[in-house]
Amino acid sequence: DMIKKAIDLGVSKINVNTECQLSFADATRKYIEAGKDLEGKGFDPRKLLAPGAEAIKATVKEKMELFGSVGKAE
């Protein structure tokens, strides 16, 4: 994989914010398209934005594993 090779060659900064934003937007869009914002209090910003926040967490976890960063912070 090109990213792992770049890291092995010394690249120490890889920007992933755009991927996080796309994950957030996709999850939020799916929540709304499924009509969940119209169920109960699904319009509450905490509920409406929660799927997006979880999607960002999943993207970051995936990138940390790909970059070999898991378990390195103390």
CHARMM-style PDB file with segment names, atoms N, HN, CA, C and O in Angstrom:
ATOM      1  N   ASP     1       0.845  -1.190   0.000  1.00  0.00      PROA
ATOM      2  CA  ASP     1       0.000   0.000   0.000  1.00  0.00      PROA
ATOM      3  C   ASP     1       0.888   1.249   0.000  1.00  0.00      PROA
ATOM      4  O   ASP     1       1.889   1.302   0.714  1.00  0.00      PROA
ATOM      5  N   MET     2       0.528   2.224  -0.781  1.00  0.00      PROA
ATOM      6  HN  MET     2      -0.286   2.181  -1.361  1.00  0.00      PROA
ATOM      7  CA  MET     2       1.344   3.434  -0.936  1.00  0.00      PROA
ATOM      8  C   MET     2       1.480   4.218   0.365  1.00  0.00      PROA
ATOM      9  O   MET     2       2.535   4.792   0.634  1.00  0.00      PROA
ATOM     10  N   ILE     3       0.435   4.247   1.164  1.00  0.00      PROA
ATOM     11  HN  ILE     3      -0.423   3.781   0.946  1.00  0.00      PROA
ATOM     12  CA  ILE     3       0.500   5.012   2.414  1.00  0.00      PROA
ATOM     13  C   ILE     3       1.499   4.374   3.368  1.00  0.00      PROA
ATOM     14  O   ILE     3       2.327   5.070   3.955  1.00  0.00      PROA
ATOM     15  N   LYS     4       1.429   3.062   3.527  1.00  0.00      PROA
ATOM     16  HN  LYS     4       0.756   2.496   3.051  1.00  0.00      PROA
ATOM     17  CA  LYS     4       2.379   2.386   4.418  1.00  0.00      PROA
ATOM     18  C   LYS     4       3.810   2.582   3.936  1.00  0.00      PROA
ATOM     19  O   LYS     4       4.713   2.771   4.750  1.00  0.00      PROA
ATOM     20  N   LYS     5       4.028   2.541   2.633  1.00  0.00      PROA
ATOM     21  HN  LYS     5       3.293   2.388   1.971  1.00  0.00      PROA
ATOM     22  CA  LYS     5       5.369   2.749   2.087  1.00  0.00      PROA
ATOM     23  C   LYS     5       5.834   4.172   2.376  1.00  0.00      PROA
ATOM     24  O   LYS     5       6.986   4.386   2.753  1.00  0.00      PROA
ATOM     25  N   ALA     6       4.940   5.144   2.201  1.00  0.00      PROA
ATOM     26  HN  ALA     6       4.004   4.970   1.896  1.00  0.00      PROA
ATOM     27  CA  ALA     6       5.292   6.540   2.479  1.00  0.00      PROA
ATOM     28  C   ALA     6       5.676   6.710   3.944  1.00  0.00      PROA
ATOM     29  O   ALA     6       6.633   7.417   4.256  1.00  0.00      PROA
ATOM     30  N   ILE     7       4.940   6.071   4.839  1.00  0.00      PROA
ATOM     31  HN  ILE     7       4.162   5.496   4.585  1.00  0.00      PROA
ATOM     32  CA  ILE     7       5.258   6.146   6.269  1.00  0.00      PROA
ATOM     33  C   ILE     7       6.613   5.505   6.529  1.00  0.00      PROA
ATOM     34  O   ILE     7       7.429   6.056   7.269  1.00  0.00      PROA
ATOM     35  N   ASP     8       6.860   4.344   5.926  1.00  0.00      PROA
ATOM     36  HN  ASP     8       6.198   3.897   5.325  1.00  0.00      PROA
ATOM     37  CA  ASP     8       8.157   3.674   6.078  1.00  0.00      PROA
ATOM     38  C   ASP     8       9.305   4.541   5.566  1.00  0.00      PROA
ATOM     39  O   ASP     8      10.427   4.453   6.066  1.00  0.00      PROA
ATOM     40  N   LEU     9       9.020   5.380   4.563  1.00  0.00      PROA
ATOM     41  HN  LEU     9       8.109   5.451   4.157  1.00  0.00      PROA
ATOM     42  CA  LEU     9      10.052   6.255   3.994  1.00  0.00      PROA
ATOM     43  C   LEU     9      10.192   7.580   4.741  1.00  0.00      PROA
ATOM     44  O   LEU     9      11.001   8.426   4.363  1.00  0.00      PROA
ATOM     45  N   GLY    10       9.395   7.761   5.812  1.00  0.00      PROA
ATOM     46  HN  GLY    10       8.737   7.074   6.120  1.00  0.00      PROA
ATOM     47  CA  GLY    10       9.574   8.942   6.648  1.00  0.00      PROA
ATOM     48  C   GLY    10       8.464   9.971   6.637  1.00  0.00      PROA
ATOM     49  O   GLY    10       8.555  10.964   7.359  1.00  0.00      PROA
ATOM     50  N   VAL    11       7.424   9.778   5.853  1.00  0.00      PROA
ATOM     51  HN  VAL    11       7.349   8.971   5.266  1.00  0.00      PROA
ATOM     52  CA  VAL    11       6.310  10.731   5.880  1.00  0.00      PROA
ATOM     53  C   VAL    11       5.675  10.650   7.263  1.00  0.00      PROA
ATOM     54  O   VAL    11       5.327   9.564   7.726  1.00  0.00      PROA
ATOM     55  N   SER    12       5.525  11.793   7.919  1.00  0.00      PROA
ATOM     56  HN  SER    12       5.808  12.675   7.542  1.00  0.00      PROA
ATOM     57  CA  SER    12       5.002  11.788   9.282  1.00  0.00      PROA
ATOM     58  C   SER    12       3.686  12.541   9.426  1.00  0.00      PROA
ATOM     59  O   SER    12       3.111  12.564  10.514  1.00  0.00      PROA
ATOM     60  N   LYS    13       3.201  13.152   8.360  1.00  0.00      PROA
ATOM     61  HN  LYS    13       3.669  13.133   7.476  1.00  0.00      PROA
ATOM     62  CA  LYS    13       1.934  13.881   8.427  1.00  0.00      PROA
ATOM     63  C   LYS    13       1.098  13.545   7.200  1.00  0.00      PROA
ATOM     64  O   LYS    13       1.517  13.747   6.060  1.00  0.00      PROA
ATOM     65  N   ILE    14      -0.094  13.026   7.468  1.00  0.00      PROA
ATOM     66  HN  ILE    14      -0.434  12.862   8.394  1.00  0.00      PROA
ATOM     67  CA  ILE    14      -1.034  12.699   6.393  1.00  0.00      PROA
ATOM     68  C   ILE    14      -2.373  13.320   6.771  1.00  0.00      PROA
ATOM     69  O   ILE    14      -2.924  13.015   7.829  1.00  0.00      PROA
ATOM     70  N   ASN    15      -2.889  14.176   5.926  1.00  0.00      PROA
ATOM     71  HN  ASN    15      -2.441  14.424   5.067  1.00  0.00      PROA
ATOM     72  CA  ASN    15      -4.146  14.856   6.211  1.00  0.00      PROA
ATOM     73  C   ASN    15      -5.328  13.958   5.871  1.00  0.00      PROA
ATOM     74  O   ASN    15      -5.398  13.384   4.784  1.00  0.00      PROA
ATOM     75  N   VAL    16      -6.257  13.846   6.820  1.00  0.00      PROA
ATOM     76  HN  VAL    16      -6.200  14.313   7.703  1.00  0.00      PROA
ATOM     77  CA  VAL    16      -7.435  13.005   6.613  1.00  0.00      PROA
ATOM     78  C   VAL    16      -8.737  13.742   6.924  1.00  0.00      PROA
ATOM     79  O   VAL    16      -9.800  13.124   6.965  1.00  0.00      PROA
ATOM     80  N   ASN    17      -8.665  15.055   7.144  1.00  0.00      PROA
ATOM     81  HN  ASN    17      -7.801  15.557   7.111  1.00  0.00      PROA
ATOM     82  CA  ASN    17      -9.863  15.797   7.521  1.00  0.00      PROA
ATOM     83  C   ASN    17     -10.959  15.711   6.468  1.00  0.00      PROA
ATOM     84  O   ASN    17     -12.133  15.583   6.817  1.00  0.00      PROA
ATOM     85  N   THR    18     -10.606  15.778   5.196  1.00  0.00      PROA
ATOM     86  HN  THR    18      -9.653  15.882   4.913  1.00  0.00      PROA
ATOM     87  CA  THR    18     -11.630  15.709   4.148  1.00  0.00      PROA
ATOM     88  C   THR    18     -12.369  14.378   4.219  1.00  0.00      PROA
ATOM     89  O   THR    18     -13.590  14.341   4.064  1.00  0.00      PROA
ATOM     90  N   GLU    19     -11.646  13.288   4.451  1.00  0.00      PROA
ATOM     91  HN  GLU    19     -10.654  13.318   4.577  1.00  0.00      PROA
ATOM     92  CA  GLU    19     -12.302  11.983   4.573  1.00  0.00      PROA
ATOM     93  C   GLU    19     -13.234  11.946   5.773  1.00  0.00      PROA
ATOM     94  O   GLU    19     -14.310  11.350   5.709  1.00  0.00      PROA
ATOM     95  N   CYS    20     -12.825  12.584   6.875  1.00  0.00      PROA
ATOM     96  HN  CYS    20     -11.951  13.068   6.927  1.00  0.00      PROA
ATOM     97  CA  CYS    20     -13.689  12.653   8.058  1.00  0.00      PROA
ATOM     98  C   CYS    20     -14.954  13.449   7.752  1.00  0.00      PROA
ATOM     99  O   CYS    20     -16.052  13.052   8.145  1.00  0.00      PROA
ATOM    100  N   GLN    21     -14.803  14.558   7.057  1.00  0.00      PROA
ATOM    101  HN  GLN    21     -13.912  14.880   6.738  1.00  0.00      PROA
ATOM    102  CA  GLN    21     -15.964  15.379   6.706  1.00  0.00      PROA
ATOM    103  C   GLN    21     -16.913  14.618   5.788  1.00  0.00      PROA
ATOM    104  O   GLN    21     -18.130  14.699   5.955  1.00  0.00      PROA
ATOM    105  N   LEU    22     -16.376  13.886   4.830  1.00  0.00      PROA
ATOM    106  HN  LEU    22     -15.388  13.820   4.695  1.00  0.00      PROA
ATOM    107  CA  LEU    22     -17.218  13.102   3.924  1.00  0.00      PROA
ATOM    108  C   LEU    22     -17.952  11.988   4.672  1.00  0.00      PROA
ATOM    109  O   LEU    22     -19.121  11.722   4.394  1.00  0.00      PROA
ATOM    110  N   SER    23     -17.278  11.340   5.610  1.00  0.00      PROA
ATOM    111  HN  SER    23     -16.328  11.556   5.836  1.00  0.00      PROA
ATOM    112  CA  SER    23     -17.912  10.299   6.423  1.00  0.00      PROA
ATOM    113  C   SER    23     -19.054  10.882   7.241  1.00  0.00      PROA
ATOM    114  O   SER    23     -20.135  10.300   7.327  1.00  0.00      PROA
ATOM    115  N   PHE    24     -18.795  12.047   7.842  1.00  0.00      PROA
ATOM    116  HN  PHE    24     -17.916  12.519   7.772  1.00  0.00      PROA
ATOM    117  CA  PHE    24     -19.810  12.733   8.645  1.00  0.00      PROA
ATOM    118  C   PHE    24     -21.027  13.075   7.791  1.00  0.00      PROA
ATOM    119  O   PHE    24     -22.163  12.794   8.173  1.00  0.00      PROA
ATOM    120  N   ALA    25     -20.782  13.680   6.639  1.00  0.00      PROA
ATOM    121  HN  ALA    25     -19.859  13.909   6.329  1.00  0.00      PROA
ATOM    122  CA  ALA    25     -21.879  14.102   5.759  1.00  0.00      PROA
ATOM    123  C   ALA    25     -22.690  12.904   5.281  1.00  0.00      PROA
ATOM    124  O   ALA    25     -23.919  12.965   5.243  1.00  0.00      PROA
ATOM    125  N   ASP    26     -22.017  11.822   4.917  1.00  0.00      PROA
ATOM    126  HN  ASP    26     -21.019  11.773   4.948  1.00  0.00      PROA
ATOM    127  CA  ASP    26     -22.710  10.635   4.421  1.00  0.00      PROA
ATOM    128  C   ASP    26     -23.607  10.029   5.502  1.00  0.00      PROA
ATOM    129  O   ASP    26     -24.760   9.691   5.236  1.00  0.00      PROA
ATOM    130  N   ALA    27     -23.081   9.892   6.714  1.00  0.00      PROA
ATOM    131  HN  ALA    27     -22.144  10.167   6.930  1.00  0.00      PROA
ATOM    132  CA  ALA    27     -23.866   9.302   7.803  1.00  0.00      PROA
ATOM    133  C   ALA    27     -25.049  10.189   8.177  1.00  0.00      PROA
ATOM    134  O   ALA    27     -26.143   9.689   8.439  1.00  0.00      PROA
ATOM    135  N   THR    28     -24.834  11.498   8.202  1.00  0.00      PROA
ATOM    136  HN  THR    28     -23.945  11.904   7.989  1.00  0.00      PROA
ATOM    137  CA  THR    28     -25.914  12.426   8.533  1.00  0.00      PROA
ATOM    138  C   THR    28     -26.983  12.403   7.443  1.00  0.00      PROA
ATOM    139  O   THR    28     -28.178  12.415   7.738  1.00  0.00      PROA
ATOM    140  N   ARG    29     -26.554  12.371   6.196  1.00  0.00      PROA
ATOM    141  HN  ARG    29     -25.583  12.361   5.956  1.00  0.00      PROA
ATOM    142  CA  ARG    29     -27.493  12.306   5.068  1.00  0.00      PROA
ATOM    143  C   ARG    29     -28.348  11.043   5.154  1.00  0.00      PROA
ATOM    144  O   ARG    29     -29.561  11.100   4.952  1.00  0.00      PROA
ATOM    145  N   LYS    30     -27.722   9.908   5.452  1.00  0.00      PROA
ATOM    146  HN  LYS    30     -26.736   9.862   5.617  1.00  0.00      PROA
ATOM    147  CA  LYS    30     -28.461   8.647   5.556  1.00  0.00      PROA
ATOM    148  C   LYS    30     -29.492   8.700   6.684  1.00  0.00      PROA
ATOM    149  O   LYS    30     -30.600   8.182   6.539  1.00  0.00      PROA
ATOM    150  N   TYR    31     -29.132   9.320   7.796  1.00  0.00      PROA
ATOM    151  HN  TYR    31     -28.233   9.741   7.914  1.00  0.00      PROA
ATOM    152  CA  TYR    31     -30.047   9.480   8.937  1.00  0.00      PROA
ATOM    153  C   TYR    31     -31.286  10.252   8.504  1.00  0.00      PROA
ATOM    154  O   TYR    31     -32.410   9.861   8.819  1.00  0.00      PROA
ATOM    155  N   ILE    32     -31.079  11.344   7.784  1.00  0.00      PROA
ATOM    156  HN  ILE    32     -30.166  11.662   7.528  1.00  0.00      PROA
ATOM    157  CA  ILE    32     -32.194  12.183   7.336  1.00  0.00      PROA
ATOM    158  C   ILE    32     -32.997  11.478   6.245  1.00  0.00      PROA
ATOM    159  O   ILE    32     -34.228  11.494   6.272  1.00  0.00      PROA
ATOM    160  N   GLU    33     -32.310  10.863   5.290  1.00  0.00      PROA
ATOM    161  HN  GLU    33     -31.310  10.850   5.267  1.00  0.00      PROA
ATOM    162  CA  GLU    33     -33.011  10.168   4.205  1.00  0.00      PROA
ATOM    163  C   GLU    33     -33.853   9.003   4.721  1.00  0.00      PROA
ATOM    164  O   GLU    33     -34.870   8.655   4.120  1.00  0.00      PROA
ATOM    165  N   ALA    34     -33.433   8.404   5.826  1.00  0.00      PROA
ATOM    166  HN  ALA    34     -32.607   8.687   6.314  1.00  0.00      PROA
ATOM    167  CA  ALA    34     -34.194   7.308   6.432  1.00  0.00      PROA
ATOM    168  C   ALA    34     -35.394   7.833   7.217  1.00  0.00      PROA
ATOM    169  O   ALA    34     -36.207   7.051   7.709  1.00  0.00      PROA
ATOM    170  N   GLY    35     -35.506   9.157   7.334  1.00  0.00      PROA
ATOM    171  HN  GLY    35     -34.846   9.793   6.934  1.00  0.00      PROA
ATOM    172  CA  GLY    35     -36.631   9.766   8.034  1.00  0.00      PROA
ATOM    173  C   GLY    35     -36.510   9.741   9.542  1.00  0.00      PROA
ATOM    174  O   GLY    35     -37.485  10.009  10.244  1.00  0.00      PROA
ATOM    175  N   LYS    36     -35.332   9.424  10.051  1.00  0.00      PROA
ATOM    176  HN  LYS    36     -34.541   9.206   9.480  1.00  0.00      PROA
ATOM    177  CA  LYS    36     -35.153   9.329  11.497  1.00  0.00      PROA
ATOM    178  C   LYS    36     -35.264  10.684  12.189  1.00  0.00      PROA
ATOM    179  O   LYS    36     -35.552  10.751  13.384  1.00  0.00      PROA
ATOM    180  N   ASP    37     -35.038  11.754  11.445  1.00  0.00      PROA
ATOM    181  HN  ASP    37     -34.804  11.699  10.475  1.00  0.00      PROA
ATOM    182  CA  ASP    37     -35.184  13.090  12.030  1.00  0.00      PROA
ATOM    183  C   ASP    37     -36.652  13.420  12.294  1.00  0.00      PROA
ATOM    184  O   ASP    37     -36.949  14.369  13.021  1.00  0.00      PROA
ATOM    185  N   LEU    38     -37.560  12.661  11.722  1.00  0.00      PROA
ATOM    186  HN  LEU    38     -37.319  11.891  11.132  1.00  0.00      PROA
ATOM    187  CA  LEU    38     -38.993  12.895  11.895  1.00  0.00      PROA
ATOM    188  C   LEU    38     -39.609  11.973  12.945  1.00  0.00      PROA
ATOM    189  O   LEU    38     -40.785  12.114  13.284  1.00  0.00      PROA
ATOM    190  N   GLU    39     -38.820  11.033  13.459  1.00  0.00      PROA
ATOM    191  HN  GLU    39     -37.866  10.919  13.184  1.00  0.00      PROA
ATOM    192  CA  GLU    39     -39.297  10.089  14.470  1.00  0.00      PROA
ATOM    193  C   GLU    39     -39.005  10.629  15.860  1.00  0.00      PROA
ATOM    194  O   GLU    39     -37.866  10.981  16.167  1.00  0.00      PROA
ATOM    195  N   GLY    40     -40.017  10.694  16.691  1.00  0.00      PROA
ATOM    196  HN  GLY    40     -40.942  10.408  16.442  1.00  0.00      PROA
ATOM    197  CA  GLY    40     -39.819  11.148  18.064  1.00  0.00      PROA
ATOM    198  C   GLY    40     -39.094  12.478  18.103  1.00  0.00      PROA
ATOM    199  O   GLY    40     -39.518  13.454  17.484  1.00  0.00      PROA
ATOM    200  N   LYS    41     -38.000  12.499  18.836  1.00  0.00      PROA
ATOM    201  HN  LYS    41     -37.655  11.706  19.338  1.00  0.00      PROA
ATOM    202  CA  LYS    41     -37.190  13.720  18.920  1.00  0.00      PROA
ATOM    203  C   LYS    41     -35.919  13.577  18.094  1.00  0.00      PROA
ATOM    204  O   LYS    41     -34.858  14.074  18.470  1.00  0.00      PROA
ATOM    205  N   GLY    42     -36.044  12.895  16.971  1.00  0.00      PROA
ATOM    206  HN  GLY    42     -36.907  12.491  16.666  1.00  0.00      PROA
ATOM    207  CA  GLY    42     -34.904  12.672  16.095  1.00  0.00      PROA
ATOM    208  C   GLY    42     -34.329  13.935  15.495  1.00  0.00      PROA
ATOM    209  O   GLY    42     -33.231  13.925  14.939  1.00  0.00      PROA
ATOM    210  N   PHE    43     -35.076  15.027  15.609  1.00  0.00      PROA
ATOM    211  HN  PHE    43     -35.968  15.034  16.061  1.00  0.00      PROA
ATOM    212  CA  PHE    43     -34.602  16.319  15.106  1.00  0.00      PROA
ATOM    213  C   PHE    43     -33.644  16.992  16.077  1.00  0.00      PROA
ATOM    214  O   PHE    43     -32.978  17.964  15.720  1.00  0.00      PROA
ATOM    215  N   ASP    44     -33.569  16.476  17.313  1.00  0.00      PROA
ATOM    216  HN  ASP    44     -34.110  15.687  17.603  1.00  0.00      PROA
ATOM    217  CA  ASP    44     -32.660  17.026  18.320  1.00  0.00      PROA
ATOM    218  C   ASP    44     -31.239  16.971  17.755  1.00  0.00      PROA
ATOM    219  O   ASP    44     -30.798  15.914  17.304  1.00  0.00      PROA
ATOM    220  N   PRO    45     -30.518  18.096  17.772  1.00  0.00      PROA
ATOM    221  CA  PRO    45     -29.164  18.108  17.188  1.00  0.00      PROA
ATOM    222  C   PRO    45     -28.259  17.005  17.725  1.00  0.00      PROA
ATOM    223  O   PRO    45     -27.416  16.488  16.993  1.00  0.00      PROA
ATOM    224  N   ARG    46     -28.423  16.638  18.996  1.00  0.00      PROA
ATOM    225  HN  ARG    46     -29.108  17.058  19.592  1.00  0.00      PROA
ATOM    226  CA  ARG    46     -27.583  15.575  19.559  1.00  0.00      PROA
ATOM    227  C   ARG    46     -27.865  14.240  18.884  1.00  0.00      PROA
ATOM    228  O   ARG    46     -26.955  13.433  18.693  1.00  0.00      PROA
ATOM    229  N   LYS    47     -29.118  14.008  18.523  1.00  0.00      PROA
ATOM    230  HN  LYS    47     -29.857  14.664  18.678  1.00  0.00      PROA
ATOM    231  CA  LYS    47     -29.476  12.763  17.829  1.00  0.00      PROA
ATOM    232  C   LYS    47     -29.188  12.866  16.335  1.00  0.00      PROA
ATOM    233  O   LYS    47     -28.711  11.913  15.719  1.00  0.00      PROA
ATOM    234  N   LEU    48     -29.477  14.013  15.769  1.00  0.00      PROA
ATOM    235  HN  LEU    48     -29.864  14.787  16.269  1.00  0.00      PROA
ATOM    236  CA  LEU    48     -29.289  14.238  14.334  1.00  0.00      PROA
ATOM    237  C   LEU    48     -27.816  14.133  13.931  1.00  0.00      PROA
ATOM    238  O   LEU    48     -27.490  13.612  12.865  1.00  0.00      PROA
ATOM    239  N   LEU    49     -26.938  14.633  14.792  1.00  0.00      PROA
ATOM    240  HN  LEU    49     -27.203  15.057  15.658  1.00  0.00      PROA
ATOM    241  CA  LEU    49     -25.512  14.669  14.465  1.00  0.00      PROA
ATOM    242  C   LEU    49     -24.731  13.454  14.976  1.00  0.00      PROA
ATOM    243  O   LEU    49     -23.578  13.251  14.596  1.00  0.00      PROA
ATOM    244  N   ALA    50     -25.358  12.651  15.833  1.00  0.00      PROA
ATOM    245  HN  ALA    50     -26.295  12.817  16.141  1.00  0.00      PROA
ATOM    246  CA  ALA    50     -24.662  11.497  16.420  1.00  0.00      PROA
ATOM    247  C   ALA    50     -24.137  10.507  15.375  1.00  0.00      PROA
ATOM    248  O   ALA    50     -22.997  10.058  15.499  1.00  0.00      PROA
ATOM    249  N   PRO    51     -24.917  10.151  14.354  1.00  0.00      PROA
ATOM    250  CA  PRO    51     -24.372   9.213  13.360  1.00  0.00      PROA
ATOM    251  C   PRO    51     -23.130   9.763  12.653  1.00  0.00      PROA
ATOM    252  O   PRO    51     -22.206   9.013  12.337  1.00  0.00      PROA
ATOM    253  N   GLY    52     -23.115  11.063  12.410  1.00  0.00      PROA
ATOM    254  HN  GLY    52     -23.865  11.672  12.666  1.00  0.00      PROA
ATOM    255  CA  GLY    52     -21.950  11.684  11.787  1.00  0.00      PROA
ATOM    256  C   GLY    52     -20.729  11.616  12.685  1.00  0.00      PROA
ATOM    257  O   GLY    52     -19.623  11.324  12.230  1.00  0.00      PROA
ATOM    258  N   ALA    53     -20.940  11.890  13.973  1.00  0.00      PROA
ATOM    259  HN  ALA    53     -21.839  12.127  14.343  1.00  0.00      PROA
ATOM    260  CA  ALA    53     -19.830  11.834  14.931  1.00  0.00      PROA
ATOM    261  C   ALA    53     -19.271  10.415  15.019  1.00  0.00      PROA
ATOM    262  O   ALA    53     -18.056  10.224  15.072  1.00  0.00      PROA
ATOM    263  N   GLU    54     -20.158   9.425  15.034  1.00  0.00      PROA
ATOM    264  HN  GLU    54     -21.145   9.580  14.991  1.00  0.00      PROA
ATOM    265  CA  GLU    54     -19.706   8.029  15.081  1.00  0.00      PROA
ATOM    266  C   GLU    54     -18.951   7.652  13.807  1.00  0.00      PROA
ATOM    267  O   GLU    54     -17.989   6.885  13.849  1.00  0.00      PROA
ATOM    268  N   ALA    55     -19.393   8.193  12.684  1.00  0.00      PROA
ATOM    269  HN  ALA    55     -20.174   8.816  12.650  1.00  0.00      PROA
ATOM    270  CA  ALA    55     -18.707   7.921  11.412  1.00  0.00      PROA
ATOM    271  C   ALA    55     -17.294   8.498  11.424  1.00  0.00      PROA
ATOM    272  O   ALA    55     -16.363   7.877  10.910  1.00  0.00      PROA
ATOM    273  N   ILE    56     -17.134   9.684  12.010  1.00  0.00      PROA
ATOM    274  HN  ILE    56     -17.890  10.188  12.427  1.00  0.00      PROA
ATOM    275  CA  ILE    56     -15.796  10.277  12.119  1.00  0.00      PROA
ATOM    276  C   ILE    56     -14.917   9.390  12.995  1.00  0.00      PROA
ATOM    277  O   ILE    56     -13.768   9.119  12.649  1.00  0.00      PROA
ATOM    278  N   LYS    57     -15.452   8.939  14.127  1.00  0.00      PROA
ATOM    279  HN  LYS    57     -16.386   9.159  14.408  1.00  0.00      PROA
ATOM    280  CA  LYS    57     -14.680   8.063  15.017  1.00  0.00      PROA
ATOM    281  C   LYS    57     -14.219   6.807  14.275  1.00  0.00      PROA
ATOM    282  O   LYS    57     -13.073   6.378  14.413  1.00  0.00      PROA
ATOM    283  N   ALA    58     -15.119   6.229  13.495  1.00  0.00      PROA
ATOM    284  HN  ALA    58     -16.049   6.577  13.384  1.00  0.00      PROA
ATOM    285  CA  ALA    58     -14.771   5.013  12.747  1.00  0.00      PROA
ATOM    286  C   ALA    58     -13.689   5.297  11.708  1.00  0.00      PROA
ATOM    287  O   ALA    58     -12.784   4.486  11.513  1.00  0.00      PROA
ATOM    288  N   THR    59     -13.784   6.445  11.044  1.00  0.00      PROA
ATOM    289  HN  THR    59     -14.520   7.104  11.203  1.00  0.00      PROA
ATOM    290  CA  THR    59     -12.783   6.819  10.041  1.00  0.00      PROA
ATOM    291  C   THR    59     -11.423   7.029  10.698  1.00  0.00      PROA
ATOM    292  O   THR    59     -10.403   6.568  10.186  1.00  0.00      PROA
ATOM    293  N   VAL    60     -11.411   7.721  11.830  1.00  0.00      PROA
ATOM    294  HN  VAL    60     -12.240   8.095  12.247  1.00  0.00      PROA
ATOM    295  CA  VAL    60     -10.152   7.974  12.540  1.00  0.00      PROA
ATOM    296  C   VAL    60      -9.546   6.658  13.022  1.00  0.00      PROA
ATOM    297  O   VAL    60      -8.338   6.449  12.903  1.00  0.00      PROA
ATOM    298  N   LYS    61     -10.377   5.776  13.564  1.00  0.00      PROA
ATOM    299  HN  LYS    61     -11.357   5.945  13.661  1.00  0.00      PROA
ATOM    300  CA  LYS    61      -9.875   4.472  14.019  1.00  0.00      PROA
ATOM    301  C   LYS    61      -9.240   3.705  12.855  1.00  0.00      PROA
ATOM    302  O   LYS    61      -8.155   3.139  12.984  1.00  0.00      PROA
ATOM    303  N   GLU    62      -9.937   3.702  11.725  1.00  0.00      PROA
ATOM    304  HN  GLU    62     -10.819   4.162  11.621  1.00  0.00      PROA
ATOM    305  CA  GLU    62      -9.426   3.017  10.529  1.00  0.00      PROA
ATOM    306  C   GLU    62      -8.079   3.597  10.095  1.00  0.00      PROA
ATOM    307  O   GLU    62      -7.154   2.851   9.771  1.00  0.00      PROA
ATOM    308  N   LYS    63      -7.971   4.920  10.091  1.00  0.00      PROA
ATOM    309  HN  LYS    63      -8.722   5.526  10.355  1.00  0.00      PROA
ATOM    310  CA  LYS    63      -6.723   5.572   9.664  1.00  0.00      PROA
ATOM    311  C   LYS    63      -5.603   5.300  10.659  1.00  0.00      PROA
ATOM    312  O   LYS    63      -4.463   5.072  10.256  1.00  0.00      PROA
ATOM    313  N   MET    64      -5.915   5.320  11.965  1.00  0.00      PROA
ATOM    314  HN  MET    64      -6.842   5.505  12.292  1.00  0.00      PROA
ATOM    315  CA  MET    64      -4.889   5.045  12.971  1.00  0.00      PROA
ATOM    316  C   MET    64      -4.335   3.634  12.802  1.00  0.00      PROA
ATOM    317  O   MET    64      -3.133   3.408  12.938  1.00  0.00      PROA
ATOM    318  N   GLU    65      -5.223   2.692  12.506  1.00  0.00      PROA
ATOM    319  HN  GLU    65      -6.199   2.876  12.396  1.00  0.00      PROA
ATOM    320  CA  GLU    65      -4.769   1.314  12.279  1.00  0.00      PROA
ATOM    321  C   GLU    65      -3.919   1.229  11.013  1.00  0.00      PROA
ATOM    322  O   GLU    65      -2.878   0.571  11.000  1.00  0.00      PROA
ATOM    323  N   LEU    66      -4.367   1.897   9.951  1.00  0.00      PROA
ATOM    324  HN  LEU    66      -5.212   2.432   9.962  1.00  0.00      PROA
ATOM    325  CA  LEU    66      -3.631   1.895   8.688  1.00  0.00      PROA
ATOM    326  C   LEU    66      -2.245   2.525   8.849  1.00  0.00      PROA
ATOM    327  O   LEU    66      -1.262   2.038   8.289  1.00  0.00      PROA
ATOM    328  N   PHE    67      -2.182   3.608   9.618  1.00  0.00      PROA
ATOM    329  HN  PHE    67      -2.981   4.003  10.072  1.00  0.00      PROA
ATOM    330  CA  PHE    67      -0.924   4.335   9.788  1.00  0.00      PROA
ATOM    331  C   PHE    67      -0.014   3.705  10.841  1.00  0.00      PROA
ATOM    332  O   PHE    67       1.132   4.128  10.994  1.00  0.00      PROA
ATOM    333  N   GLY    68      -0.508   2.699  11.570  1.00  0.00      PROA
ATOM    334  HN  GLY    68      -1.439   2.356  11.445  1.00  0.00      PROA
ATOM    335  CA  GLY    68       0.299   2.072  12.614  1.00  0.00      PROA
ATOM    336  C   GLY    68       0.433   2.936  13.847  1.00  0.00      PROA
ATOM    337  O   GLY    68       1.444   2.869  14.545  1.00  0.00      PROA
ATOM    338  N   SER    69      -0.577   3.752  14.125  1.00  0.00      PROA
ATOM    339  HN  SER    69      -1.398   3.807  13.558  1.00  0.00      PROA
ATOM    340  CA  SER    69      -0.523   4.688  15.248  1.00  0.00      PROA
ATOM    341  C   SER    69      -1.154   4.149  16.526  1.00  0.00      PROA
ATOM    342  O   SER    69      -0.997   4.755  17.586  1.00  0.00      PROA
ATOM    343  N   VAL    70      -1.851   3.045  16.453  1.00  0.00      PROA
ATOM    344  HN  VAL    70      -1.979   2.553  15.592  1.00  0.00      PROA
ATOM    345  CA  VAL    70      -2.567   2.512  17.606  1.00  0.00      PROA
ATOM    346  C   VAL    70      -1.586   2.128  18.704  1.00  0.00      PROA
ATOM    347  O   VAL    70      -0.611   1.416  18.461  1.00  0.00      PROA
ATOM    348  N   GLY    71      -1.856   2.609  19.923  1.00  0.00      PROA
ATOM    349  HN  GLY    71      -2.648   3.187  20.121  1.00  0.00      PROA
ATOM    350  CA  GLY    71      -1.049   2.254  21.081  1.00  0.00      PROA
ATOM    351  C   GLY    71       0.256   3.012  21.224  1.00  0.00      PROA
ATOM    352  O   GLY    71       1.068   2.666  22.082  1.00  0.00      PROA
ATOM    353  N   LYS    72       0.482   4.029  20.419  1.00  0.00      PROA
ATOM    354  HN  LYS    72      -0.178   4.310  19.722  1.00  0.00      PROA
ATOM    355  CA  LYS    72       1.752   4.755  20.487  1.00  0.00      PROA
ATOM    356  C   LYS    72       1.706   5.970  21.409  1.00  0.00      PROA
ATOM    357  O   LYS    72       2.754   6.428  21.864  1.00  0.00      PROA
ATOM    358  N   ALA    73       0.521   6.501  21.693  1.00  0.00      PROA
ATOM    359  HN  ALA    73      -0.330   6.129  21.323  1.00  0.00      PROA
ATOM    360  CA  ALA    73       0.405   7.668  22.575  1.00  0.00      PROA
ATOM    361  C   ALA    73       0.373   7.201  24.023  1.00  0.00      PROA
ATOM    362  O   ALA    73      -0.218   6.171  24.349  1.00  0.00      PROA
ATOM    363  N   GLU    74       1.011   7.968  24.871  1.00  0.00      PROA
ATOM    364  HN  GLU    74       1.491   8.805  24.607  1.00  0.00      PROA
ATOM    365  CA  GLU    74       1.000   7.622  26.297  1.00  0.00      PROA
ATOM    366  C   GLU    74       0.598   8.799  27.115  1.00  0.00      PROA
ATOM    367  OT1 GLU    74       0.531   8.704  28.340  1.00  0.00      PROA
TER     368      GLU     74
END
